[in-house]
Amino acid sequence: MATHQPKLEAPAATPATRRRLVGVSTKMYFSAARTASFVSSILTLLATSPSPSPNPLETIDIFIIPDHITLASVARQVSAAPSPADRVLVGAQDCHSALSGAFTGAVSPAVLAEVGCRIVELGHAERRRLFGETDASVAEKAKAVVACGMVPLVCVGEREVGVMGDAAEEVMVQVRSVLAAVPGDAEVVLAYEPVWAIGAAAPAGVEHVCGVVRMVRGSDEVNGRIGLTRIVYGGSAGPGLFRRLAGEVDGLFLGRFAHEPEGFYKTICEVADMG
Ligand SMILES: O=C(CO)COP(=O)(O)O
C-alpha cells in the first residue's frame, strides 16, 4: 500500500498561494473506449500546449476521475504521457472505508492508491441520493483515503434552492463532519456543488456561489486548519465560469461540459489564466 505519497502541494494558507485545481468526473457516461480516447486527447492537448504561455500543468493541478474499471488503465496512460502531461492526477469516484475484507463489489482505497489513484471523490450528491451515503459514511471514507496517502475530494452542497445563509449552514454540517474525521494537517479538497445545480442547464449564480464559499472558507473549521484546504465549484460548470468566480473559489469540478476534450482544455486554460 502506498502510504507515503507526496501531497499534491505543500500547505498554504492564502488565496494567492493555493494552487488552482480543475478536473472532471466522467460519472458513468463513457464507454471504456471513449474514456481512453478522451484521456488520450487531453494528454495530447496538454503535452503540446503552445508556448510562450507556461503549460497549464506548471501552474495548476488537473485531475481526471474516470469510472473504477478504467481507472488503472487511465493511470497507465497518464504515467506514459510526455512531461508535464504525466502530472495529471487520476482520481476515483468513490471507495470503501475499509482497506480490505469481505465487502463484495466494493473498492478498497489501498488498491486505488496501489494502481496510481491520487485523489478520491466522496459524497457526491448522486451517491448520497442513490446509494445511501451519509455524512458519517463519507467521513469514514475520507479518513481511509488520507490513511492511504491520497487526497479526499469531498462533495458538499445544499439540496434545495434557497438563501445563501441557509445554504452555508447546510453545507457546514457536511464540512464539519468530514473535517472532524481527518487529521488537521491532511490535504482536503471541498467541492461545493449545490444539488439543484448538478445536471442543470446552467451553474448556480455567481453571487450565491461566492457567498457560500466565502462563509465556508471563513469558518473556524476551515480557516483554522493547518492542512491545505481548497474549495472548488461544481454543478453545470464549463468554459466561461471560472473568471467570474475567481478570487473566491480555487477551481472547478466539471461534468457534462467537459465531455469534449476541447471544452475541458478551454476551461483548463481559463483556470490557468491563459485564455
Ligand atoms: O456533478 C458534477 C461534478 O461532480 C457536475 O456535473 P454537471 O456539470 O454535469 O452538472
The ligand as a MOL file (V3000), in Angstrom:
LIG
                    3D

  0  0  0     0  0            999 V3000
M  V30 BEGIN CTAB
M  V30 COUNTS 10 9 0 0 0
M  V30 BEGIN ATOM
M  V30 1 O -21.6500 16.5690 -10.5620 0
M  V30 2 C -20.8180 17.2680 -11.1220 0
M  V30 3 C -19.3920 17.2020 -10.7820 0
M  V30 4 O -19.2020 16.4120 -9.6790 0
M  V30 5 C -21.1920 18.2110 -12.1550 0
M  V30 6 O -21.9670 17.5960 -13.1300 0
M  V30 7 P -22.5710 18.5010 -14.2890 0
M  V30 8 O -21.5390 19.5620 -14.5950 0
M  V30 9 O -22.7920 17.5690 -15.4140 0
M  V30 10 O -23.8130 19.1380 -13.7550 0
M  V30 END ATOM
M  V30 BEGIN BOND
M  V30 1 2 1 2
M  V30 2 1 2 3
M  V30 3 1 2 5
M  V30 4 1 3 4
M  V30 5 1 5 6
M  V30 6 1 6 7
M  V30 7 2 7 8
M  V30 8 1 7 9
M  V30 9 1 7 10
M  V30 END BOND
M  V30 END CTAB
M  END
